[in-house]
C-alpha cells in the first residue's frame, strides 16, 4: 500500500510524534509498503508530490532523539509565517489523498483533538485510530471525566475550573492540577498547599483556559492498551524520580516498566475490564490506551484515555503487544488492518 505516516505538528508533543513516526515508517517499509514520513505542519514544498511514494528517499533521516525539554514550538512556527491561514503544510492534503491510508503518528493537541480526523473525513482520506468525535471527547479531560462518572468507570474525585472562576468546592490536598487539553503530562502540576496550588493553576492555565483539579492518588501507576475493544496486558510504570512527567516518559532509563504488571489475576481482570469499559464509554474505535492509578488500599482509578498512544522505542503499547507475541512491525500492520476495515 501507499502509506503516509503523519507526524510533527506544533503541539508540545512534536518531538515525540516525530520519533513515533520514524519507528512506524521504518516498520511499514520493512513490510514492503511504499511509505512517506510527512510533517503535517511543514509539509512537502516541491511540485512533484505525486511521485513521493516512488522516490528512493529516507524520509526519516532528519529526525533526532527526544530531548528532556519541550520543543521550541515558536521556532517551528517561524518556518511557516503564513501558518494561521492554513494549519496543513504544503501538499499535505493532496499527498494524503493520494495514499491508501494515513498512519496517524501525531500526539497532543494537533492530532488528538479530532480536527484533523474531521478534515480527513471531508476529504475522503482513510486514517488509523479513532474518529473525530471520540478524539475531541478524550482530548478534553473534563468531558472525559464527566463520561467516566456517568458510565461507571472508576475515576478520582475532581472538579473543573475556568480561568478567573472561583470554585464552589475545593479538592483537598494533595491535589493534581491539569490543563484540560494537554498531553504528555505537560501542564500537570501537583499541589500540597495554597502556595503550590496557586503556582499550579498559573502553570496549567498557560496551556488551556480550563483545568481539572482532582484528588492525588498515591500509589502505583499502570497503563492498559485496548486494541479492537480488547484489553492488552497491563504495564506498570515506576519512575525512578518524581512522577511520570515528560522527561520520565521519553528518556530511556528514567522509568522502570514491568509488563505484565505484578497484580493478582482478579485485579488484572478487573482493571482490564475497566479499560474496556472506558473504551466503550468514550465511544472509541480501533485502538487507544488507558492510564490508571492504584492507591495503597488497592483501589484503582482511570485517569484518562490516549487516542493516539506513543509508538516510540520506549512507548507502552508496543511493550504490551510484545507480551502477546506481537512484534513492533506486526503491531504497526495490525493497527492499519483494523483501521482499514469497513464499518
N, C-alpha and C positions, 0 to 999 in steps of 0.2 A: 504493500500500500504506500501511497504518498502521505506522509505524516508530518505535520508541523508540531514541534514541541515549543509551546508558547511560554516564555519566561520573562524575567526582568520586571519592567514597570517602574512605578515611582512610589511604592509603598515602603514602609520601614523594613519589610522583609525582602527587598530587592535582591540582596546578595544570596540569601538562602534560596530564593527562586532560581537564580542562575545556576547554582550548584546542583539543585534538584534537576533542572533542565539538562545539564550536562550529563548527569548519570542516566537519565531516561533516554536522551539522544543516543548515547553510546550503546545502551541496551537494545534499543529498537533497531539500530544499524546492524547489530550482531544477529538480529533475527531476519535480516535480509530486506528490510524495508528501505524505501527512499525517504530519508529523514532530513528535515531542516530545523535547526535550533534558531528561533526567532525572538528577538526582544520586542515585546508588544509596544513599547514606548518609542524605541529608536528606529524600529522597522528596517526596511531594506531600500536603500536610496537609488538603486540602479534600475534602468528601464527594462532589463532582461529578466524580470521577475518570473515570467512564465517558465523559464528554464532552470530555476533554482534547484529543483529536485534531481536534475541530471548533472549538476555541477559536481566535480570532484574536489570538494572543499571540506575542510574540517571546521564545521560551524562552531565547535566548542573550544577552539584553540585559544580564544582570548578570555575565557572565564577563569577567574582566580579563586583562591580559597576564601571562605567566610571569615571576616575579621571579628574581633570580640566587641566591636562597637557598631552601632547602627550606621548604615551607609549615608553618605552625604547626598541627600536627595536634591538639594538646591543645585549642586554641581551637575547632576544628571539633567535636571530641567533646563539648565543653561545651554545644553547641547541642542535643544529644540525650542527656541524662543516663541514659536507660534503654538505651543502645545495646548494652550487653553481653548483654541478653536477646534482642535481635534486630538483627543487623547491617543488615538492609534497612530503609530509611526507610519512612514511612507510604505504603501503597498501591503500593509499587514492584512487588511480585509481581503484584497484580491488573492494574495498567496494562500490564505486560509480557505477561501472558496475553491481554490484550485486543488486543495488537498482532499483526501478521502476522510480524514479525521484530524482534529486538533487535540493533542495531549496537553491538558491544562497543567502546566508546571508553575503557575502563578501562586503566590502566597500573599496573605494580607489583604488590604482593602481592595486593591485593583482587581484581583482575580476571584475573591471570595464574597464580594458583596452582591453578586448577581447581575451587575450591569453589563459585563462583557458577555455573559451567557445569554442575556436578553437580546443583545445586539446580534449575536451569532444566530439565535433562533430566527430573527427577522431576515437574516441574510442567507439562511439555508445552510449554515455551517454546523457540522456534527462535531461534538467535543466530548471529552471524558469528564466524569464526575457528575454531580447533581445539577438540577435545573436552577433557573434564576430565582424562583420563589423561595425555595429552601435555602439557597445560598444567602439571600438577603435576611431571612429569618435568623440563620445561625451566626451571621456576621454581627448582629445586634445582641449583645449578651443579655440585655434587659428583656427583650422579646423572647429569647430562648428560655430564660429563667421563668417567665410567665407560663410558657407552654410546658416546661418541666413540672411546675406546680400543678397545673390543671390536668396534666397527663399521668401524674403519679410517679414521675421519675424523682428519686431522692436527690435533693439539691440543698446547698447551705442556705440558711435564713439570710435574707438581704433586702435592700431597698434600692430604688433607682433615684437619681438626683440630677436635675438640670442645673446648668451654671447660673448662679445667682439665687437659686431656690433654697429656702430654709426647710430642712426635713421635719416631718411631723414626729417621727420616732428616730432614735439613734441606735445604731448597731453597737453592741458592747465591744470593748477592746479585749483582745487584739482583733482588728478587722482588716480586710483587704479592700483597697480601692482600685477599681479597674475602669479604664476607658471603655465605653460601650462597644466601640467598633475597632479595637486594636487587635494586634496579633503578636505571636512570638514573645509574649509577656512584656511587650513594650507598653508603657503606661499603666503598669500594675505595681502598686506600692503597698506595703504592709504598714499599719499604724498601731502603736501601743499606747499612745496618749494624745491629748489635744494638740500638742505642738506637732507631732508627727502626722496627725490626721490632717491638719491644715496644709502641711507640705505635700502630703499625698494627694489631696484634692487639687492643689496647684499643678502638680506634675501630671495627673491624669487628664485634667482639663486642657492641657497643651495639645492633646491628641483628639479630643472629642468634646462636644458641648453637653454630653450626658455621660454620667458614670454609674456604675453599680458598686454599692458598698455592701459587703457580705461578711458573715462571721468567718473568722480564720479557723480552718480545720487543721489542727496539729496532728501529724501522723505520717502515714505512708502515701506515696503518690503512685498512681497507676494510669495506664492508657490501654484502651481496647479498640482495635480496628474492627470495623464492621464492613464486610465486603459482600455485596449482593444480599444484604439483610441478615447475614450470619456473622456472629462474633468470632474473631480470631483469638488466639491465645493472649492472655493478659501479660503485659510487660510492666515491671516495677521500675520506677525511676528514683534514684537516690543521689542527688548532687553531693559532691564532696564538700562544698562550701555554699552556704546560703540556700536559696530556693532555685527552682528550675527556671531561671531567667534566660535572657537572650544569650549570654555568654555560655552558661551551662548547657544550653540546648545544642549549640553548634560547634563548640570547641572540643575536639576529641580528647578523652581522658578527664573531662570535667565532671562526669557523671557515671555512676555505676548503674548499668541497666541489666535487669535479670528477666529472662523470658524462657519458659513460662514462669510467672511470678510464684513465689513460695506462699501459697494460700491453700486452705483446705478445699477439698472438692466441692463442698457445699457453698463456700464463699465464692469460689471461682465461678460456679454455675450461676449463682445469684448476681454477681457483677456483670457477667456476660449477658444475662437476661435483661439487666437494667440498660446495658449499652444498646441492645437490640430494640428495647422499648423506646429509648431516646431517639434512635434512628427513625423509628416509626412515627413518634410524636412530632418530630421536626419535619416529617414528610420527605426525608432524604431519599436519594436514588443512587444506585451503583456502589458507591463506597464513601466512607468517612472515618473519622477517629474520635472517640470519646475520651475525655480526661476525667479522672476520678481522684478523690482523696478519701483515705480511711482514717478515722480517728482512733485514739488509743483504746476505745471500747469495742472497736471492730465494726462500727457503723460506717458505711461508705456513702459518698455524695458525688453526683455528677456535676462537674464544673462547667463544661462547655463541649461543643462539637466542633471539629475541624473538618471543613468540607473539602479541602484540598490538602491532605496530610503531606508533610515533608517527605521527599524522596532522595535526601542526601545520603552519603555513606553512613552517617550516624543516626539516621531517622528511625522512627519507631515501627512504622508499618512494615517496612522491609524485614526488620528483625522478627516481627511476629509471623510473617509469611514463611520465613526460613524454618521456623519451628515446625510448620506444617509440611516441610519439604519443598516449598515453593521458592526457587532461586529468584534473585533480583530481576533478571531478564524475563523470566516467565511471569513474574508479578506484573511487570510493565505491560506485557502482552495480554494478560488476563484482564487488567483494568481497561484496556482498549476493547477487548472482546465483549465484556458485559455492558460497556457504554454504547457499543455499536448495535446491540440487539434492538430490533423493532419492538416498541411497546405493544 
